[in-house]
Amino acid sequence: MRTPKRAGPAASFGAPPDAGQLRRAAEALAGCEAANLRLAAEVARLEGAAAGWQALAESCGLVAFACDPQGVIGWLTPAAVAILPGAGPGQRLAEATCRLDGIDLAAEARQVLDRGAPTERRVTAHDGTEAWLMRLLPHAARPGEAAAAGVVASFVHAGQPAQDALQATLIEELNHRIRNTAQVVLSVASSTRRHAASLDDFGRSFTGRIVAMGRTQDMVAQSGRAGVPLRDLVRRQLEPYASDPASLVIEGPPVQLTAKAAFALDLVLHELATNAAKHGALSAVGGQVRLAWAEAPAPEGPGLVLHWIETGGPPVAPRPARRGFGSELIERQVRYGLGGAVALEFAATGLRAELVLPPGVMPDAAGGAAASRA
């Protein structure tokens, strides 16, 4: 029986490569290395482009995201939290929290894919504070492909509806107040001129009335839409004429006035106070003015009744035959300006006035009156 010969090294590995094979292998390796370098450079370029795109999206506040045909989010910009708070890549649109009112983004994206056409419309947040122009666009995986690989959604800020409406209301109210103020100033100027004894008398009287209106305007601006506190209005108007704090007695519950009522009542109080300082209780030592008010219940809402009572001043002459400008202004402001009623009594002990203001001179609960009375 023969023993088989053991194979030598040449039989196991074959003949050694010749120089040509080594050269070709080296060239192939060099080609691979070059390809790797090109690939690394392309990856670096793409990463740089992605970083630049991300920086651009963050700096300009772009609100956008993309999803695949199954409604899974592929990417989204940082500002997309305005629409999808807390959402991230890999999450399904149907499961993400959406701030849009009445909008199902997953269903919207599905319709865009089914139609193969973009859609665009205005959408708002649930609370109505923000609005966007929403655009959903089908996109292909590669240029030229007909089949859509997903949907890209972008949102352009379109304003703040609630704030825009409020601003328009405030501008309209400001214009209305300016027109009313101009009419009052013209009326006061005309009436003061008719009753003035001289140019100096006109200047003093007219200036005092305009200054009173300016003080009220400051209070209206400071109080905003909540209303003007009646007690603050009374003190600001009367205290400059009282040399002795005991000469003023102010009584009444906390009450807020509308801007219109505050302007009218401030002019009335100015006339009463200047008359008391010139001829009435505030012109004499020991004289006193008592101003009290109370709400007057009515079916259509509460009104307001104010009583002005002077005591301790000089004797009061009977009602003059010719009505002066002060009486005329008081009646015009209360009766015709606010729709209320005025009763003036020239009692021997001092002037008395009853001012009845109708419902509507105090802001309603929705306007903030209830909160301001607390």
DOPA-707862 format. One record per atom (N, C-alpha, C, O): residue in one letter; x, y, z. Coordinates in steps of 0.02 Angstrom, whole numbers, plus 50000, padded with zeros to 5 digits. Atoms other than C-alpha are relative to their C-alpha. Layout:
aXYZ...
This chain:
m500434994150000m500005000050000m500445006150000m500925006550039r499594994050007r500705016949949r499795005450050r499195006150066t500144994349955t500835031650068t499955006449957t500435007949921p500064994050042p500145047949988p500525005250018p500705006050076k499514994749988k501385062049967k499675006150030k499125008150010r500274993949967r501125077250080r500125005949954r500675006949926a499944994250044a500765093049982a500455005250030a500435006350090g499554994849977g502085106649996g499675006850000g499085007449984p500284993249997p501845125450018p499745002549934p499225005749931a500234997550066a501685128949834a499334997149982a498925000349950a500655003150015a500255116649823a499445003250039a498875003350016s500534997049958s499305125649966s499855007149979s499265008949978f500124992850011f499515144049918f500085002149927f499965007949909g499914998450070g499875143349736g500655003849989g501055004950034a499394996550018a501215152549646a499975007250027a499435010150029p499994993149974p501745169449720p499805004949945p499945003749886p500224995150052p500985185049634p500605003049965p501135004149994d499464996850037d502015192549501d499965007650009d499505010050042a499974992749991a502445211049490a499385003549973a499155008550001g500614996950028g500945215049380g499414999650047g499045004550055q500555000849953q499715207949505q500085004750059q499595007850082l499884995549943l500525217749647l499855007249981l499575011150020r500134993150023r500425233649546r499255001449995r499015006750016r500724999050008r498595231149505r499665000350068r499205004350078a500304999949933a498185227349689a500135006750034a499705009550067a499834993549970a499095243049744a499585005549969a499365010150004e500424994950033e498135253249615e499284999750025e498955004850036a500695000749974a496485245949675a499945002750070a499455006150087l500014997449931l496915249849856l500035007650000l499675010850038a499964992750005a497415267449809a499335003049977a499135008350001g500664997750023g495745269249717g499495000050056g499095004650063c500475000349943c494795263549870c500135005650050c499675008750076e499834994649953e495735275749979e499775006849973e499515010950010a500224993750031a495375289749858a499245000750004a498975006050018a500734999949995a493535284849854a499785001450071a499295005150081n500174998749930n493495284650044n500115007450017n499715010450053l499884992949988l494265301950047l499455004349970l499215009150000r500544996350032r492975308249923r499354999350038r498985004150047l500615001249961l491585300150024l500025003950065l499515006750085a499944996349938a492245307850185a499905007549988a499585011050028a500094992950017a492325324850100a499275001649987a499025006850007e500714998950015e490535322950038e499594999850064e499135003850073v500355000349935v489945317750211v500105006450038v499635009250067a499854993849965a490825332850285a499615005849969a499355010150005r500384994750034r490015343950153r499274999750019r498965004950033l500715000749982l488295336850189l499875001950072l499375005150088e500084998149929e488545338650376e500045007650009e499665010550048g499964992849997g489085356650351g499385003449973g499145008350001a500624997250028a487585360050241a499424999150048a499015003650057a500545001249951a486445352050369a500065004750059a499565007450084a499904995449944a487235362450508a499815007149981a499515010750020g500184993350024g487045378150404g499255000849993g498965005950011w500734999850007w485245373950364w499675000450068w499195004150078q500284999949933q484905370550548q500085007050032q499625009650063a499894993349973a485695387250597a499535005049968a499275009550002l500454995550035l484675396150464l499284999250026l498945004150038a500675001349975a483075387750524a499905002950069a499375005750085e500064997449933e483435392750703e500015007750001e499625010850038s499944992749999s483925410750664s499395003549971s499205008849995c500584996750030c482425414550553c499344997650029c498815000050009g500625002349968g481175405050660g499544996249953g498934996449961l500415003850048l480595393850517l499624994550036l499904990650074v500435005249970v479135383050571v499844995049945v499454996449899a500105005050053a479175367050467a500154993150027a500524992250076f499845007049985f479205348150476f499854995849938f499524998149891a500135004650055a479165333150359a499804993250029a500044991350082c500215006849979c478325316150374c499984995549940c499934997849883d500035004950054d478305300150272d499274998249987d498835000750020p500695001750016p476755292250193p499624996850058p499004996850059q500345003049942q476385283350358q499875005250055q499605003550107g500134994849951g476305300050449g500515000350055g500375003050108v499474999949949v477935297650544v500455006049986v500685007049929i499604994050008i478915313650573i500724998149986i501034994150022g499305001250017g480615313250487g500465005250030g500995003650057w499624994549971w481265330250541w499525005750014w498985006149986l500384993949986l480625346550612l500475005450026l500975003850058t499574994549978t481365363650645t499875001550074t499344999750100p500114998449930p481605370050823p499375004250012p499035003350062a500584995749991a480235383050797a499344996349991a498814999150004a500625003850011a478995369250753a499644998450065a499074996150064v500345001149936v478615367850940v499395004650006v498945003350046a500584995649999a477415382250907a499384996449976a498824998249994i500565003950028i476335369750812i499944993250035i499394991150053l499985006849972l476865352850884l500444999950063l501004997550060p499594999849940p477475355551062p500194993050024p499764988750033g499775006549974g478545341051123g500114994649948g500324989149965a499935005150052a478575331950956a500744999249980a501145003749991g499325001350022g480155324150884g500014995049943g499504991849929p499945004850055p480805313550739p499824992950024p499984990950080g500215006849984g480075295950735g499324999550032g499054994050040q500665000149969q478435301050816q499465000649946q499555004049896r500564999650048r476785298650725r499625006550010r499495008650066l500384993849997l475845314450682l499354999250038l499145003650076a500645001249968a474225306750742a500064999850076a499565000850111e499915000649928e474975304550916e500315006350030e500365006950091a499674993949975a475815321750929a499475005150022a498925005349995t500444994649977t475025336251023t500035005649948t500575007849927c500044994850052c474425349450899c499635006150029c499105005350059r500294993949974r474045367650945r499485003149954r499155008049972l500454996950048l472995371050791l499284998350015l499114992750036d500715000849985d471135373350810d499644996449943d499624998949887g500395003750048g470105360250720g500404997049942g500124995749889i499575002550053i471585353650618i500284993250020i500574992550074d499695006649992d472075335250602d500564999549950d500454998149891l499434999750046l473825336250528l500124993449965l500304993349906a499905006550031a473935317550497a499514999149942a499714996849888a500505000550054a472315317850395a500155004949944a500075003249885e499834995150052e472855333750305e500584997449956e500564998149895a499435002650038a474515325650255a499794994249955a500024993649899r500245005650039r473615309950196r499625002449938r499704999549884q500374997350057q472465320250084q500465003049948q500355002349888v499524997250047v473945329450008v500344994449960v500434995149899l499695005650035l474775312749966l499514996849951l499704995049896d500505003150044d473165305749894d499885004249937d499815001449883r500144995750057r472865320849782r500635001549960r500605003049900g499384998450034g474695323449741g500075007449986g500445009449940a499984992850012a474435342149753a500065003650068a499815001150118p499934996449937p474885355249885p499355003250023p498885003949983t500584996449973t473625363849998t500265005750043t500805005450072e499794994049963e473705380850081e499385003550029e498905004649993r500554996349970r472555389650205r500225002950067r500745001150094r499864996749937r472505400350361r499744995750058r499194993150055v500195003949941v472475391450530v500165004250062v500575008850060t499904996349938t472395397750709t500134995150058t499974989250054a499895003949939a472925391650881a499344999050036a498855002550024h500615001549962h471645384251001h499735006250036h499135007450037d500224994249960d471615400151106d499905006349959d499725011549986g500124994350043g471505411650956g500525005550004g500435010849974t499504994749992t473085421251003t500485000449942t500815005649933e499534999950056e474095416550848e499674996949939e499214992949943a500255002750063a473775412750666a500594998949953a501105002449956w499485001650048w474815405050527w499694998749931w499104996949926l500175002350067l474735402250339l500334993249993l500944992749988m499755006950003m474915383250327m500044997749928m499574998649889r499915002750068r475615375250169r500284993050006r500804992050037l499785007050001l475765356350144l500154998149928l499744999149883l499775001350067l476755350449994l500274992849994l500694990950034p499725006750009p477065332649931p500705000549971p500835004849928h499324999850027h478905329049897h500224993049981h500024988050012a499745006450024a479815315249802a500674998550034a501015003050059a499365002049970a481295305249867a500595002549958a501115004349985r499474997750045r482315310249713r499695004549948r499115003749930p500264995650052p482125323849584p499754996149940p500084991449918g500275003250059g481045318549439g499534994250014g499164992149969e500455005649983e480125304549530e499295002550007e499165007950035a500704998049997a478245305149515a499694998350068a499295002250094a500305002149937a477825295649674a500265004350057a500865005750062a499814996049943a477815306149832a500274995650056a500004990350070a499705003849945a478925300249973a499795002750068a499985000050120g500224997149937g478115311250104g499725006949989g499595009049933v500294993350002v477445328450147v500445004750040v500675003050095v499664994649964v478335344450196v499485005350018v499115007649975a500484994949976a477325356650301a500395006150024a500885005550061s499704993749977s477785374850327s499465004750023s498895004450000f500484995549969f476935388450429f500315007050003f500855007950031v499784993049999v477115407250405v499555003850048v498945003650041h500394996349950h476575418150551h499575005249966h499815009149925a500474995450033a475035428050501a499675004850049a499135007350035g500284995249953g474745438950654g499674996850059g499674990750066q500325002149938q473825437850819q499295002749999q499185008550017p500684997550010p471955438950787p499705003550060p499425008950054a500324997049941a471405442450965a500325006750016a499965011550032q499674993749985q472725455950992q499865005149946q499785011049961d500164995350053d472395463550821d499305002950010d499205008950000a500684997649988a470535464650861a499985004850058a499645009950056l499984995649942l470905472251031l500315006749982l500075012050003q499684993850019q472075485050954q499525004249958q499495010349966a500484996350041a470755489850825a499465003250044a499255008850032t500514997349955t469475491950965t500265005950039t499925010950048l499704994549961l470655502751067l500105006249957l499985011849980i499914994350045i471055513750917i499325003449987i499275009549987e500674997250012e469195515750881e499765003950062e499475009350055e500204996749939e468875520151063e500385006550010e500105011550031l499604994049993l470315532551064l499745005549953l499685011349974n500274995150047n469645541150908n499345002950024n499215008950018h500644997849974h467925541950987h500115005050057h499775010150061r499874995549944r468625549851145r500295006749977r500115011950004i499714993850025i469635562551047i499455004449971i499445010549983r500554996050028r468075567950951r499575002950056r499385008850053n500414997549945n467075569251112n500365005550039n500055010650056t499624994949963t468465578851201t500025006549961t499945011949990a499984993950040a468605591051056a499335003650002a499315009850006q500664996949996q466725594051060q499895003450067q499615008950071v500084997049933v466755597151248v500425006350006v500185011350032v499564994249995v468235609051234v499695005949962v499675011549987l500324994650038l467355619051097l499395002750036l499285008850037s500604997949964s465745619451198s500185004250061s499885009450074v499794996449940v466635624951357v500285006949980v500145011950013a499714993750022a467605638351262a499455004949980a499475010849998s500544995650023s466025645151181s499595002650058s499445008650061s500424997949943s465005645451341s500395004650048s500115009450073t499604995849956t466425652751444t500075007049971t500045012050007r499944993450033r466645666751317r499355004050008r499385010050019r500634996449995r464785671051323r499895002850070r499595008150077h500144998049931h464775672351514h500585003850032h500525006250089a499424996749970a466495680051541a499915007550002a499655010549954a500054992849992a466575697851606a500565003649963a500485009449943s499424997050033s468275701051527s500424994449970s500304988549980l499555004950030l469655692751429l500384996350054l500494990250049d499655003349945d470595689251591d499554994950035d499774989550053d500475004649968d469045681551667d499904993749957d499874988249983f500065005850046f468845670551513f500614995550006f500544989450010g499395003949997g470665665151524g500034995850063g500214989950061r499985003749936r470545660251708r499494994350001r499654988750019s500535005149997s468905651051691s500134994349951s500064988549968f499895005150052f469325642151530f500594995650018f500564989550010t499405003849982t471055636951591t499844995150056t500054989350054g500185004549944g470345629751753g499604994149977g499714988550001r500415005550024r469075619351659r500404995149957r500304989149962i499595004450042i470335612651534i500494996050043i500614990250030v499555003549954v471555608351675v499624994350034v499904988950043a500405005349968a470145598651760a499904994249952a499944988449972m500085005450049m469835588851600m500664996249991m500654990149982g499365003450007g471705585251586g500134995350058g500404989850047r499905004549942r471755578051762r499584993749992r499804988250009t500435005850010t470305566751720t500284995449946t500244989349953q499705004150053q471165561051561q500574995850028q500644990050009d499465003949969d472665555851665d499724994150039d500004988650037m500305005449960m471545545651780m499724994649955m499784988649970v500285005050047v470675537351633v500564995749971v500494989649965a499445003750029a472355532551557a500304995350051a500494989750033q499705004249948q473005525751723q499544994150019q499784988750034s500475005249978s471425515851762s499874994949946s499654989349961g500135004750053g471285507851591g499264998749991g498855003250000r500705001850015r469685498551550r499614998150063r499024996750059a500355001949939a469285494651732a499545005550026a499075004150063g500414994549977g468535511851762g500395004750045g500925002950071v499684994949959v468975527751857v499694999850070v499085000350076p500285000149932p468785526852048p499685006850016p500015012050011l500354993849985l467485539852098l500325003750058l500395009850056r499704996749942r468305543252266r500645003749981r500765009350004d499394996650022d469975547252183d499845006249959d500175011349965l500214994350041l469095558652059l499775005750044l499965011550031v500264994849955v468215568052199v500575003450039v500605009550042r499444997249961r469775570252304r500455004449957r500665009849977r499554996250043r470835576052158r499685006649980r500045011649970q500334993950020q469535589052112q499875004850058q499925010850049l500214995749945l469035595552284l500565002050048l500565007750072e499494998649948e470565594552397e500415006349986e500605009650034p499634993750010p471505609052310p499645006150026p499955011250039y500384994249978y470095620652365y499875000150075y499585004850101a500145000649928a470035614952547a500645001650039a501114997650040s499424998249959s471265624152661s500014996050064s500544995050094d500065003949939d470635613952809d499714993149981d499184992849951p500275006750016p470425594952792p499304998950027p498914995149997a500675000949972a468885596152903a499455003349958a498865002149970s500514996650041s468025606852772s499724995449947s499254997349912l500255004850049l467775591452663l499784993650034l500164990950075v500245006549977v466725576252705v499794996049939v499334998049903i500135004150060i466725562752571i499774993150023i500134989750060e500295006349978e465615547552595e499714996349940e499414999249896g500295004150053g465135533152483g500384993649990g500984993350007p499675006450012p465535515252434p500485000549941p500445005149901p499555000150059p466925510752311p499594999349935p499194994749928v500374999950063v466265514752137v500495001749944v500915006149952q499604998550059q467085514451966q499555003449948q498965001649942l500384996450051l466525526251827l500294998549931l500894997449924t499765000550068t466625524351640t500375006549983t500295011650018a499634994050020a467755536751550a499535005849985a499665011550005k500484994750017k466255546451483k499715003050063k499665009150069a500294997549938a465465547851656a500525003950041a500365008950072a499474996749962a467135552651734a500135007049973a500205011750012f499894993350030f467395567151612f499435004750018f499545010450037a500574995849986a465635573651636a499975002050074a499875007950090l500054998649929l465635572151825l500585004450024l500505008550070d499444995949980d467365579951839d499875007349984d500045011750025l500184993150016l466765595651750l499485002750048l499515008550068v500524998049952v465245596151864v500325001650068v500175006850097l499674998949935l466315594452021l500445006149998l500495009850047h499594993950007h467495607851956h499585006250008h499785010950043e500444994149994e466045620151939e499755000850071e499745006450098l500254999649931l465355615852111l500575002250047l500465006350092a499454998449955a467075616952193a500235007349992a500355010750042t499784993050010t467585633552113t499475004950026t499655010150053n500534995749974n465895641052156n500025000250077n499925005450107a499965000349927a466075635052337a500615003850026a500585006950079a499394996549979a467845642252345a499935007649992a500235011450030k500094992950012k467295659152276k499445003150042k499515008550071h500604997149970h465565661552352h499694995850055h499284998350093g500365004549955g465085646552458g500394997850061g500785001750089a499745002549936a465625635552603a500755000050004a501035001050058l499275000449997l467455634052554l500325006949999l500945007550001s499734993249998s467645653052553s500005002950071s500265008350082a500054997549931a467315654752741a500324995150048a500314989050037v499715004249947v468205648452897v499434996250033v498924999150052g500525004149969g467195634052969g499494997349951g499044993549970g500475002650050g466265630852807g500174992849982g500744990549991q499895007250014q466045612952750q499594997949939q499025000149928v500345003150056v465595603352593v499974992550015v500474989350030r500105007249990r464855586052613r499764997149934r499254999249907l500195003450062l464805574952459l499914992650015l500384989350037a500165007149987a463965557952476a499684997049939a499335000549901w500305003550057w463445545152348w499794992950019w500044990150068a500235006849989a462555528552339a499744997349934a499515001149891e500285003150060e462055516252206e499245000050004e498954999250057a500734999950004a460255517152148a499774994049958a499854994149897p500215006050038p459535500052101p499475001749948p499045005949959a500494999150054a458565499251938a499974993549961a500464989749960p500075006350038p457895484951829p500544999149947p500764993549935e499515000650054e459135489051691e500725000550026e501195000749987g499334999649972g460605490251811g500055005750049g499635010350048p499954994749950p461215501151954p500225006749971p500655007049927g499784993350015g461335519851935g500375002950060g500594999250103l499624996849947l462135532452050l499675006650018l499465010349974v500284993749976v461465546752158v500535003350044v500805000350090l499524996149961l462625560352226l499665006050031l499245009249999h500274994249965h462185573652355h500575004650020h501055002550054w499514994849982w463195589652371w499665004850048w499155007850031i500314995849949i462815599452530i500525004650030i501045002450055e499554995049971e463655615652584e499695002950064e499095004350066t500224997049937t463535622452762t500565004450027t501155003450011g499504995749967g464395636052863g500305005449958g500775008749979g499734994750043g464705647752718g499595006350004g499135006750046p500394993850002p464045665152679p499284998549981p499144993549949p500705000950020p462155667052660p499944999649924p500285003249888v500085001150072v461595661252490v499415004149975v498875004150003a500544996150031a460595672752379a499524995349966a499714989749947p500485004250036p459005666052300p500254998349930p500715001549904r499805002050068r459135657452132r499985006149954r499475009649952p500004994150044p459655670652006p499514999249943p499374993649920a500485000350055a458435675251871a500344997649936a500044994049895r499635002150060r459765672751739r500494994450020r500914995350064r499595005749983r460595655751744r500725001249977r500845003249920g499304999050017g462495656751750g500284994049963g499964988849953f499705005350039f463705646451653f500114993650040f500034988150014g499895005949959g464085634951800g499384995550002g499434989549993s500635003949998s462265629651816s499854997049932s499624991349926e500135002550068e462125628151628e500454994049985e500224989049956l499535005550013l463685617051618l499814993850039l499824988250011i500195005749959i463115605951761i499414996349969i499414990249963e500595003250029e461435602851681e500154996849933e499904991449918r499835002850066r462175600151509r500374993450008r500224988649973q499605006049992q463425587351571q499594994150028q499664988550004v500385005449968v462215577451680v499394998149959v499284992249944r500645001550033r460575579051588r500094997849928r499814992849906y499945001450071y461125579251408y500614995649984y500604991749936g499415004150013g462845571351419g499934992850024g500144988249990l500065006749971l462395556551530l499284997550002l499174991650017g500705002249997g460495556051521g499744999750071g499274995950086g500205000149931g460325559551707g499565005950018g499245009049974a500424994549976a459435572651813a500395004150051a500815001550087v499674995449954v459995587851913v499475004150037v498985006350008a500434995649960a459155597152055a500465004550041a500825002050084l499604995149963l459985613152122l499545003850047l499025006350026e500394996449950e459335621052282e500445005350032e500955003750064f499624994549971f459965638252334f499725001650069f499415006850081a500254999149932a459565636052518a500395005450036a500975006750019a499664994649964a459985649952640a500634997550036a501105001350044t499425002849963t461195638352733t500564997849953t501124996549976g499485002050047g462125633852575g499714996349940g499154993849943l500235003350062l461985626752400l499944992550011l500354989350044r500105007250000r461295609252382r499884997749929r499545001049890a500095002750067a461365598552228a499904992450004a500254989050041e500105007350006e460685581352188e500124998149927e499805000849881l499835002350067l461435572552038l499804992749994l500054988450031v500245006850011v460545556951976v500294997549934v500125000149881l499675002850060l461605546751855l499684993349982l499584989250027p500385006050020p460755532951754p500454993849997p501064994450001p499605006150011p461305514751733p500445000949938p500245004049889g499544999450055g462795513551619g500605004550016g501085004649978v499424995849982v463935525951709v500554996050034v501104998550043m499515004449969m464815511451794m500134994149954m499654991349926p499865005850043p465715497751695p499644993950027p499564993050087d500335006149978d464795481251697d500524995050025d501124996450023a499555005049971a465525465551775a500524997649950a501094996349968a499535002350051a466305460251611a500555005049989a501115003249968g499494994950011g467225476751602g500465000950059g500945004850054g499534999849946g468035474351769g499765003550062g500145004350109a500224996449941a466925483651892a499994995750061a500184997950115a500055004349942a466655468752003a500684998950031a500764998950093a499335001249973a468505465652019a500265006250035a500615005650085s499724993949971s468875483852057s499675001850066s499955005750105r500344998449938r467615484452199r500214995650057r500064997050115a499825004749949a468375469852292a500475003150050a500684999850098
